[in-house]
Amino acid sequence: MSNINWNKVKIKHVLGIAKDLPGYPDEQDLLFHIIKEMGDRKDPSFTDIQLAAQLSKDKEKIRSLLFILSNEEFIKITKVTDEKMIVKVAKNPYL
């Protein structure tokens, strides 16, 4: 995974215990998941529906976290409809 410098990753993600902690996922968990899943994909876009399914969480929880990450300028929201939100990584803190 060339898109992650493991020295910059939080210990909960290095150990793989984030899912077991209360409040999972928070915005850091979601951003780490997106960047890890992005890998070398040709299309680095993700939808809230896709992320909710991958993390077994409801779409509204994921949407609220995506808005936080957008406000912090880690992701860019490229499209929003009533049905789905499409996002891309704008800034990778793990490089």
Backbone as ProteinMPNN parsed JSONL, in Angstrom:
{"seq_chain_A": "MSNINWNKVKIKHVLGIAKDLPGYPDEQDLLFHIIKEMGDRKDPSFTDIQLAAQLSKDKEKIRSLLFILSNEEFIKITKVTDEKMIVKVAKNPYL", "coords_chain_A": {"N_chain_A": [[0.839, -1.187, 0.0], [1.11, 1.755, -1.145], [0.06, 4.212, -0.571], [0.067, 4.772, 2.103], [1.877, 5.734, 4.903], [2.979, 3.974, 7.395], [4.058, 4.854, 9.765], [2.717, 7.129, 10.402], [0.198, 6.432, 11.101], [-2.547, 5.977, 13.317], [-2.355, 4.139, 16.372], [-4.526, 2.468, 16.953], [-5.419, 1.743, 14.455], [-3.205, 0.521, 13.338], [-2.972, -1.727, 14.982], [-5.381, -2.862, 14.427], [-7.686, -2.648, 15.979], [-9.648, -0.759, 16.001], [-12.341, -1.173, 15.275], [-13.375, -2.398, 17.489], [-13.619, -0.525, 19.431], [-15.474, 1.871, 21.429], [-17.795, 4.058, 19.84], [-17.045, 3.646, 17.238], [-17.599, 3.907, 13.76], [-15.38, 6.724, 13.898], [-14.584, 9.974, 12.503], [-11.845, 9.779, 11.864], [-11.467, 7.033, 11.667], [-13.082, 6.472, 9.465], [-11.804, 7.975, 7.431], [-9.29, 6.684, 7.369], [-10.121, 4.139, 6.555], [-11.14, 4.733, 3.975], [-8.819, 5.653, 2.64], [-7.19, 3.409, 2.863], [-8.693, 1.535, 1.416], [-8.681, 2.78, -1.024], [-6.163, 2.409, -2.252], [-4.549, 1.539, -5.172], [-6.555, 2.171, -6.949], [-8.16, 2.928, -10.039], [-10.332, 4.647, -10.201], [-10.779, 6.743, -7.735], [-13.103, 7.341, -6.316], [-15.736, 7.253, -3.883], [-18.87, 6.178, -2.531], [-21.421, 7.173, -0.184], [-23.181, 5.131, 0.299], [-21.788, 2.817, -0.441], [-19.655, 2.932, 1.426], [-21.082, 2.765, 3.838], [-22.098, 0.175, 3.639], [-19.708, -1.32, 3.589], [-18.712, -0.787, 6.136], [-20.716, -1.616, 7.755], [-22.624, 0.198, 8.796], [-25.17, 2.748, 9.242], [-26.323, 4.814, 6.532], [-26.741, 7.537, 7.098], [-25.14, 8.067, 9.34], [-22.603, 7.689, 8.189], [-22.702, 9.693, 6.234], [-22.756, 12.012, 7.867], [-20.216, 11.882, 9.001], [-18.688, 12.12, 6.675], [-19.283, 14.752, 5.948], [-18.006, 16.096, 8.041], [-15.325, 15.373, 7.503], [-15.091, 16.611, 5.053], [-15.37, 19.327, 5.758], [-13.024, 19.568, 7.177], [-11.312, 19.404, 5.144], [-10.205, 16.999, 4.205], [-11.483, 15.298, 2.506], [-13.164, 15.6, -0.67], [-16.341, 16.496, -1.607], [-17.946, 15.413, -4.348], [-20.414, 15.065, -5.537], [-23.809, 15.32, -4.581], [-26.863, 13.855, -3.928], [-30.311, 13.084, -3.167], [-30.248, 10.367, -2.955], [-27.535, 9.487, -2.903], [-24.098, 10.243, -1.957], [-21.098, 11.304, -3.37], [-17.647, 11.015, -2.974], [-14.157, 12.052, -2.901], [-10.729, 11.565, -1.985], [-9.047, 14.352, -0.74], [-6.902, 15.191, 0.744], [-4.297, 13.381, 2.053], [-3.476, 12.341, 5.116], [-1.726, 10.389, 5.821], [0.572, 10.148, 4.336]], "CA_chain_A": [[0.0, 0.0, 0.0], [1.991, 2.904, -1.28], [-0.611, 5.436, -0.161], [0.061, 4.86, 3.564], [3.109, 5.673, 5.674], [2.478, 3.37, 8.632], [4.561, 5.608, 10.915], [1.773, 8.218, 10.668], [-1.113, 5.832, 11.363], [-2.88, 5.816, 14.743], [-2.093, 2.789, 16.889], [-5.752, 1.665, 16.871], [-5.511, 1.207, 13.098], [-2.071, -0.398, 13.162], [-3.306, -2.965, 15.692], [-6.64, -3.392, 13.915], [-8.678, -2.726, 17.058], [-10.574, 0.383, 15.933], [-13.726, -1.66, 15.208], [-13.79, -2.866, 18.807], [-13.679, 0.603, 20.355], [-16.747, 2.595, 21.439], [-17.876, 5.187, 18.928], [-16.588, 3.297, 15.896], [-16.431, 4.631, 13.29], [-15.337, 8.18, 13.963], [-14.11, 10.489, 11.219], [-10.506, 9.257, 11.585], [-11.646, 5.648, 11.226], [-13.627, 6.496, 8.11], [-10.761, 8.44, 6.519], [-8.314, 5.61, 7.228], [-10.761, 3.098, 5.738], [-11.201, 5.198, 2.587], [-7.468, 5.679, 2.076], [-6.726, 2.015, 2.75], [-9.445, 0.912, 0.325], [-8.364, 3.458, -2.273], [-5.033, 1.71, -2.847], [-4.166, 2.009, -6.497], [-7.747, 2.159, -7.802], [-8.194, 3.924, -11.111], [-11.345, 5.622, -9.817], [-10.708, 6.843, -6.272], [-14.364, 7.844, -5.76], [-16.506, 6.388, -2.997], [-20.202, 6.691, -2.203], [-21.834, 6.931, 1.189], [-23.845, 3.82, 0.322], [-20.704, 1.837, -0.48], [-18.939, 2.974, 2.704], [-21.987, 2.261, 4.88], [-22.136, -1.288, 3.509], [-18.405, -1.862, 3.972], [-18.502, -0.632, 7.579], [-21.929, -2.089, 8.435], [-23.228, 1.321, 9.517], [-26.22, 3.372, 8.442], [-25.871, 5.836, 5.582], [-26.769, 8.869, 7.715], [-23.93, 8.159, 10.172], [-21.486, 7.857, 7.263], [-22.839, 11.039, 5.645], [-22.356, 13.038, 8.838], [-18.751, 11.81, 9.095], [-18.142, 12.649, 5.421], [-19.371, 16.213, 6.018], [-16.922, 16.527, 8.933], [-14.067, 15.243, 6.762], [-15.101, 17.649, 4.019], [-15.089, 20.598, 6.439], [-11.609, 19.528, 7.556], [-10.623, 19.382, 3.847], [-9.565, 15.718, 3.919], [-12.168, 14.757, 1.33], [-13.93, 16.538, -1.491], [-17.635, 15.971, -2.019], [-18.068, 15.723, -5.77], [-21.822, 15.068, -5.921], [-24.765, 14.965, -3.529], [-28.276, 13.76, -4.285], [-31.061, 12.474, -2.066], [-29.921, 8.943, -2.897], [-26.148, 9.174, -2.559], [-23.052, 11.256, -1.921], [-19.859, 10.789, -3.947], [-16.501, 11.733, -2.415], [-12.792, 11.676, -3.248], [-9.741, 12.052, -1.016], [-8.412, 15.61, -1.117], [-5.645, 15.297, 1.483], [-3.989, 12.125, 2.737], [-2.583, 12.618, 6.249], [-0.887, 9.215, 6.069], [1.716, 10.115, 3.426]], "C_chain_A": [[0.878, 1.241, 0.0], [1.352, 4.207, -0.82], [-0.675, 5.608, 1.356], [1.487, 4.755, 4.102], [2.69, 5.207, 7.067], [3.005, 4.056, 9.885], [3.621, 6.745, 11.305], [0.372, 7.726, 11.045], [-1.331, 5.684, 12.871], [-2.749, 4.351, 15.149], [-3.329, 1.895, 16.79], [-5.934, 1.061, 15.485], [-4.376, 0.233, 12.812], [-2.398, -1.749, 13.789], [-4.599, -3.606, 15.2], [-7.732, -3.501, 14.955], [-9.726, -1.618, 17.01], [-12.033, -0.073, 15.965], [-14.273, -2.087, 16.561], [-13.968, -1.734, 19.817], [-15.034, 1.292, 20.303], [-16.685, 3.779, 20.476], [-17.388, 4.902, 17.518], [-17.75, 3.344, 14.921], [-16.529, 6.118, 13.604], [-14.757, 8.661, 12.644], [-12.712, 9.991, 10.862], [-10.575, 7.813, 11.091], [-12.128, 5.606, 9.778], [-12.569, 6.939, 7.102], [-9.711, 7.35, 6.309], [-8.871, 4.494, 6.344], [-10.764, 3.498, 4.261], [-9.815, 5.138, 1.946], [-6.916, 4.274, 1.903], [-7.407, 1.315, 1.574], [-9.09, 1.513, -1.032], [-7.211, 2.759, -2.989], [-4.611, 2.335, -4.158], [-5.345, 1.976, -7.467], [-7.659, 3.232, -8.866], [-9.213, 5.008, -10.813], [-11.369, 5.705, -8.299], [-11.971, 7.4, -5.616], [-15.034, 6.778, -4.904], [-17.872, 7.007, -2.8], [-20.505, 6.388, -0.747], [-22.489, 5.552, 1.327], [-22.806, 2.702, 0.392], [-19.977, 1.781, 0.866], [-19.799, 2.439, 3.844], [-22.05, 0.737, 4.837], [-20.819, -1.915, 3.967], [-18.19, -1.829, 5.481], [-19.689, -1.11, 8.408], [-22.548, -1.013, 9.324], [-24.286, 1.954, 8.636], [-25.664, 4.549, 7.637], [-25.82, 7.218, 6.221], [-25.56, 9.085, 8.624], [-22.711, 8.429, 9.284], [-21.532, 9.249, 6.63], [-22.377, 12.12, 6.612], [-20.832, 13.055, 9.008], [-18.091, 12.37, 7.832], [-18.211, 14.176, 5.407], [-18.284, 16.775, 6.938], [-15.587, 16.486, 8.196], [-13.971, 16.274, 5.638], [-14.779, 19.017, 4.623], [-13.628, 20.701, 6.861], [-10.702, 19.423, 6.331], [-9.807, 18.114, 3.582], [-10.197, 15.044, 2.709], [-12.864, 15.884, 0.588], [-15.226, 15.85, -1.878], [-17.834, 16.389, -3.468], [-19.506, 15.746, -6.255], [-22.673, 14.652, -4.731], [-26.158, 14.951, -4.137], [-29.0, 13.212, -3.067], [-30.651, 11.016, -1.867], [-28.501, 8.661, -2.45], [-25.253, 10.403, -2.589], [-21.797, 10.602, -2.487], [-18.712, 11.66, -3.448], [-15.188, 11.201, -2.984], [-11.867, 12.209, -2.172], [-9.099, 13.32, -1.57], [-7.031, 15.742, -0.475], [-5.422, 14.021, 2.274], [-3.006, 12.411, 3.877], [-1.607, 11.483, 6.548], [0.275, 9.086, 5.084], [2.958, 10.593, 4.134]], "O_chain_A": [[1.323, 1.703, 1.051], [2.046, 5.216, -0.693], [-1.385, 6.484, 1.85], [2.21, 3.807, 3.795], [2.107, 5.977, 7.83], [2.452, 3.86, 10.967], [3.714, 7.27, 12.415], [-0.529, 8.532, 11.279], [-0.416, 5.314, 13.607], [-3.006, 3.447, 14.354], [-3.201, 0.691, 16.566], [-6.531, -0.007, 15.345], [-4.569, -0.766, 12.121], [-2.131, -2.794, 13.196], [-4.882, -4.761, 15.519], [-8.616, -4.351, 14.839], [-10.594, -1.545, 17.88], [-12.868, 0.564, 16.607], [-15.487, -2.134, 16.76], [-14.419, -1.968, 20.938], [-15.682, 1.303, 19.256], [-15.642, 4.416, 20.325], [-17.323, 5.809, 16.688], [-18.824, 2.841, 15.252], [-17.613, 6.7, 13.582], [-14.467, 7.854, 11.761], [-12.414, 9.797, 9.683], [-9.824, 7.422, 10.197], [-11.647, 4.81, 8.971], [-12.448, 6.342, 6.032], [-9.287, 7.119, 5.177], [-8.165, 3.968, 5.484], [-10.427, 2.688, 3.397], [-9.663, 4.629, 0.835], [-6.251, 3.982, 0.909], [-6.759, 0.584, 0.825], [-9.185, 0.844, -2.061], [-7.275, 2.54, -4.199], [-4.347, 3.535, -4.228], [-5.159, 1.777, -8.668], [-7.141, 4.321, -8.619], [-8.986, 6.173, -11.137], [-11.925, 4.825, -7.642], [-11.918, 7.881, -4.484], [-14.918, 5.58, -5.158], [-18.023, 8.225, -2.89], [-19.932, 5.477, -0.151], [-22.357, 4.895, 2.359], [-22.932, 1.766, 1.181], [-19.715, 0.695, 1.384], [-19.298, 1.735, 4.721], [-22.055, 0.083, 5.88], [-20.824, -2.933, 4.658], [-17.564, -2.727, 6.045], [-19.664, -1.016, 9.635], [-22.945, -1.281, 10.458], [-24.308, 1.732, 7.426], [-24.677, 5.181, 8.016], [-24.923, 8.0, 5.903], [-25.014, 10.187, 8.665], [-21.889, 9.292, 9.592], [-20.499, 9.907, 6.508], [-21.677, 13.05, 6.21], [-20.231, 14.121, 9.142], [-17.05, 13.021, 7.915], [-17.294, 14.828, 4.907], [-17.705, 17.82, 6.643], [-14.811, 17.439, 8.251], [-12.882, 16.75, 5.318], [-13.998, 19.778, 4.052], [-13.062, 21.794, 6.898], [-9.479, 19.36, 6.457], [-8.835, 18.145, 2.827], [-9.533, 14.31, 1.978], [-13.116, 16.96, 1.131], [-15.209, 14.743, -2.416], [-17.885, 17.58, -3.777], [-19.803, 16.374, -7.271], [-22.31, 13.754, -3.972], [-26.58, 15.913, -4.78], [-28.375, 12.911, -2.051], [-30.699, 10.495, -0.753], [-28.263, 7.711, -1.705], [-25.592, 11.441, -3.157], [-21.468, 9.472, -2.127], [-18.789, 12.888, -3.491], [-15.108, 10.075, -3.475], [-12.185, 13.2, -1.515], [-8.665, 13.357, -2.721], [-6.114, 16.321, -1.056], [-6.268, 13.626, 3.076], [-1.834, 12.691, 3.628], [-0.759, 11.608, 7.431], [0.898, 8.027, 5.002], [4.032, 10.639, 3.534]]}, "name": "protein", "num_of_chains": 1, "seq": "MSNINWNKVKIKHVLGIAKDLPGYPDEQDLLFHIIKEMGDRKDPSFTDIQLAAQLSKDKEKIRSLLFILSNEEFIKITKVTDEKMIVKVAKNPYL"}
